[in-house]
Amino acid sequence: MTLRTLDTLGSLEGKRVIVRCDLNVPLRDGIITDDGRVRASLPTLNALINAGARVVVCSHLGRPDGAPDPQYSLEPVAQRLSELLGAPVAFARDTVGESATEAVASLEDGGVVVIENLRFNPGETSKDAAERGAFAAELAKLGDVLVSDGFGVVHRKQASVYELAELLPSAAGLLIATELDVLDRLTENPERPYAVVLGGSKVSDKLGVISHLLPRVDRILVGGGMLFTFLKAQGHAVASSLLEEDQLDTVRGYIAEAAERGVELVLPTDVVVAASFSADADHEVAAADAIEQTAFGASGIGLDIGPETAARFAEVIRGSKTVFWNGPMGVFEFPAFAAGTKTVAQALTEVDGLSVVGGGDSAAAVRQLGFSDDRFGHISTGGGASLEFLEGKKLPGLEVLGWA
């Protein structure tokens, strides 16, 4: 089976098209701090507008626990979408109630409405299939067709992602099609050398992707908080740095498998160690095998890869033809501990081949550090979905669209 795409839906002129986007953007005091996901939705929305569809945009935002919560309202997103589209975008103050029904009924061809946060209704994320189905049936009354374009949620069996796609004629939007094309290039005959850069806080979050990619890649670079579990697995003391003791044996197994397969496992040779977890903490660079020998002793906390490691990582990245990066190299939110992440991001912009930033914190990091999206081959809108795809898992939101 192949993915159903927009061209399988026929003429959409005059039809009410529900578009399940992922507009889960970060907000601070009601202001969007990173509109990357909103901008990623534009190609599909513009295609539908130009086709004369009546566009009903739906999404989740945050985790409001199944009840209305003003801090998670999609109204700021609707306002930003209007600015980006250069046209009015209506906003419905509920999901399937009177406001949504009236707003959709008022749409003209090419018009757009955003309905309120789907997760204000407990049926969206319910673990009970019947509850999800009931909410999906209410949503289905608002449209004639579903275009699923929220890649960041395709790994979740949720009402608007799965059950709604069973109730209405459905297809993937342009964003999902693009994401799948890129991920397919990462897993099927990637151009070599192929390097995977993994960071973030926990090894346990990356176990599946390490296991699935080890037979497929040439190099794996490990940074972020997860590096300390690797160092400990090699017998090095890591002071008070983040450590998953229960993953040590698993990591030793990966180290052995990498050696057996001839995969180059590039681990840090130096680390930035701080006196405490704070933006203004005293810090110094230590060799990776001498973390407890800083002025902070056993209380020191590793918060970034060191400059020597960052330079080595950058060299490996620039020498690769395919690079996938998921997870920052350190606590990039603190300027003193952002250098490793910034060096890796810069190296990705210099790859002579395909460079992919795997969504989530990595996408947030590159934007916060001043890199524009167009400097990378692709920035994924779905960190968790990207990882699960690369782990070889079946994603329900794709299977329901014909992907197998």
N, C-alpha and C positions, 0 to 999 in steps of 0.2 A: 504494500500500500504506500501511496505517496501523499505528501502533505497537500491538502486542499488550499489553494491560494485564491486571491481576489478574482482572478479571471474565471474561476469555476462558478461564480455566483450569477453570471449573466448581467443584464442591465439592472442598475440600481437606481435609476432615475425615479424620483418620487417615492422610493421605498424608505421605510424607517430602519436605519441600520444601527444596531447597538454595537459600539466599539468598546471592548474590554481592554483598556489601557492599563499601564502601571505608572500612575502619577504619584507614587509614594515618595514625595520630595521632602527634604528636611525644611522645617519651619522654625523661625525664631521670632517670637512676638508677632506672629501672623505674617511674617515676611519670608518668602522662599529664599533660602541661602544657596541652593544649587538647583537650577532648572533643567539639568541635563535630561532627565526622563521626560519632561514636558516637550523639549525640543525633539527628542527621539520619536515622539508620537506624530510629529508634523507630516512626514511623507504620506503615511496612511490616511490621516485626516484630510489632507489636501486632495489626495486622489479621490476620496469619497465625495468631498465637496464639489470637485470638478465634474464628478459623474452625476451630480444632481441629487445625491442622496440626502435624506433628512437624518442628520447624524446625532446619535444619543451616546454621549461619552460617559462611561462609568469606570470607577476605580476604587481602590481602598487607599487609606492614608493612615499610617500608624496602627496602633492596637487599642481601639476604643472599647473593647470588651462587649461588643454587641449592643451598645446603647449610644444615643447621640451624645457627643462631647464637643463643644465648640472649638476646643484647641485642635481638633482633628478635622475640622470642616474643609471641604474642597473648594470653598469659595475663592480663596486666594489663587488657587490653581486655575479656576475658570477665568479669573481676571488676567492672569499671565497668558493663558491660552488665547484669549481675545487679542492681547497685544501682539503675540507672535503670528497669529493668523491674519491680523490686520482687518478683522471683522468682528461684529458683536457676537458674543457667546452668552447665551442665557444660562441661568443657574437655577436648578430646582432644589428646594430646601428639604427634600426627603428623597427616598430611593424609589419606592413604589406607591407612594400615597398621592394625595390630591395635587400637590405642587408638581410632582414629576409628570403625572398624567396630563395636567393642563399644559405644562411646558412643551411636552412632546406633541400634543394635539395642535399647538400653535406654530410648530415648525413649518417652514416653507422649504422648497427644494434648495439644497445647498446650505441650509441653516444648521446650526450646532447648538446643542444644549448639554451641559454637564449636570448629572444628577448627583445628589449628596453621597457621601462616603458609604460604600457598600457595607462596610463593617459596623455601621450603626444598626444593622439588622443582624440578629444572632444567627439567622439561617445561612448567612454567607460562609461562615467558617465552622459551622456545626459538624461534629463528628457523626451525627445521625444523618444518613443518606436521605431519609424521608423529609427531614427538616430542610436540608439543602435543596431537595427537589421542589418543595413547596415554595421556597423563596425564588428559585429559578423560574417557576411557573408564573409568579407575579411579575418578575422582570420581563419574561417573554411577551407579556401583554403590551410592552412598550415598543416592541420592534417586530419587523418582518424577517430580519436577517441578523446574524451575529458575525462580527469580525473580531477574532481574538488576536490582540496585539500586545498583551501584557506579558512579555517574556519573563519578567521577574517573578511571576506566579505560576508558570506552567508546571512546576514541580509539585503544586498543591492541588488536591482534589477539593475545590471550593465551588460554591454554587454558580458563580458567574463565569468560572473557568471551565468547569466540567459538565455539570447538569444542564446549564443553559445551552451549551453546544450540542447537546442531545435533543433539545426541544425545538431549536430553530435551524434552518439551513445555515451552515457555518463554514468559515474558512479562516486561514491565518492572514494577518495583515503583513505589510511590507517589513516591519521591524522584526517580527518573528522569523520571516523568511531570510532576512539578512543575518540574524543571529545564528540560525541553523547552518547557513552556508559557511560562515566563519568557523563554527565549531566542527563542522564536517571536515574542513581543511586542516584542523588541528588533530583530527583522529584518523583520517584516511589519506595515506600517502603524503604527509607533510614534507615540505622542502627542507632539506637538512644542510647544516646541523640544526637540530631542534632542541631548544632550551626551555625549561619550565622554571619559573621563579616563584617560590612559595614563601609567604610570610604570614602575618597575622598572629594572633595570640596563641592558638592551640593547635598542637599536632593532631588531636582527635578530630578536628574539623576537616583535616586534609587527608586522613587515612585512606579513604576510598579513592581519591584522585591520585595519590602516590602509587597505590597498588595497581590501578588501572593503566597509568601512564608509564610506569617503569619499563615495561617491554617495548614501549613505543618512542621513547625519547633518547637523546644523546647526553643531555646534561640536566641535572636538577640542582638548583641553587636554593639554599635554605636560609632565610632571615627571619625577622620578627621575633615575637615571643617564643615561637615554636623552636627556635634555634637552640634554646637552652636544654631542651629535652634531648636533642641530638648530641650536644656537648657532654651532657651527663652520661648518655649512653656510651660515650667513648671514654668515660672514666674521669672527666674533668669536673672540678667543683664549680658551681654556678652561683654561690653566695645566696642572696635572697631573690634571685631572678625567678620569673615565672617558670614553673616546672610541673610536668605531668608524670609523676612517679609511675602511675599505672600503665604508661605507654612505653616505658624504657625497653622492655623486651621486644615489643613490636618494632620500635625504631632500630634496635640492633639487627632485627631481621631484615629491615629495608636496607640498612647499610651493607649487610652481607649480600643481599640480592643484587644491589647496584654493582658491587664489585664483580659478582659472578656474571652479570650481563654485560659488563663493560661500559656501564653508564657512569659518567663522571659526576660524582656527588660533591658539589662545591659548598663547603661549610665555612663559616666565618673564621678568620684568623685573628681578628681583634674586635672588641666590643666597647661601646660607650657605656660606662658604669656610673650610676648616680647614687647620691646619698639617700634619696627618697624619690617617691613617685610624685613629682611636682614640676611645674614648668621652670621654676627658678632654682632647682636643686643643684648643688655642687656636683661636678662630674669630671671624669677623666677617662682617657682611653686605656684599655688594658688588653693584653694578649688574651686570646680566647682560652688558653690553658692556664691563665693566671688571674682569673677574675677576682679571687679573694685576696689578691696581693695589692689591691688599691688602698687608698687611705681609709676607705669605708669598711674594709675587711669583710666579714661574713654577712654584714647587713647591707652591702651594696646591691643595687638592682640594675641589671642590664636593660637599657631603654633604646638602644639603636645599634646597628652594625657599625664597626669602626671604619675609618677612612681607607685603610689598606684593603679591607674586605670590599667596601663599596667600589673601589677602583678595580679590583679583580672581577667583581660581578659585572661592572660596566664593560670590561674587556670581553668577557664571555658573551654577554648579550650582543654587543656590536659585531661579534664574530659569528653570530647565528643567522640563519635564514628564516627561521620560524621561532617566535618567542611568545609564550603565554605567561602572564603575570597575575597572580592573585594573592593579595595580602601585603600590607605595608611592611617595610623593613624595620620600623621602630615606631615610637609614639609621635607620629608626624604632627599631631595636633599641638605639640609643644615645639616651638621653633628650634630650641637647643638640641632636639632629638629627631629632626626631620631630614638631616643631611643624607642619610643612607637612602631613604625613600626618594628624595629628589634626584640623587645620582642615578638610581635605577630608572626612574621615569625619563630622565634626560637620555640615557642610553637607549631606551626603547624608541625614542623619536629618531634615533640614528640607525636603526636596523634597516639593512638593505634586503627587505623581504616583508613577511607578515608579522606585525607586532600587535598583540591583543592584550588589552587591560581587562581583567576578568570581573568587572563590576564591583559592587559593594564598597568596602573601605578603600580599595585601590582606586576606583573611579573618583571617590570623594577626595582622595589624597592628591591626585594629579591636578584636579581643578583648584583645590585649595592652595596648592603650591604654584599656581599660575600658568599651568600648561593648558593650551586650548585643545579641544577634542580632535581637531583635524591634524594634529601632529602625530597621531597614532593610527595604525592601520584600522583598529576597531576598539571602541570602548563598550563593553557589554553593559546592558541595563539590568542584568540579573546575576548577582554574585552566586547565590545558592543554586539557582537553576543551571548556571554554567558549570559549576562544580559537579552537580549530580549528572549532567549530561556527560561530562568527561570521566565520571566514574562508571559510565556504561549503564546507568539506571534508566528505567522506563519512566517517562514523565507523563502523567495522566492528561495534562492540558494539551499535549501534543498528540498523544494517541487518539484522543477524541476527535482530532482534526485529520486523522488518517495517517499520521506519521508512524512508521514501524521500523 
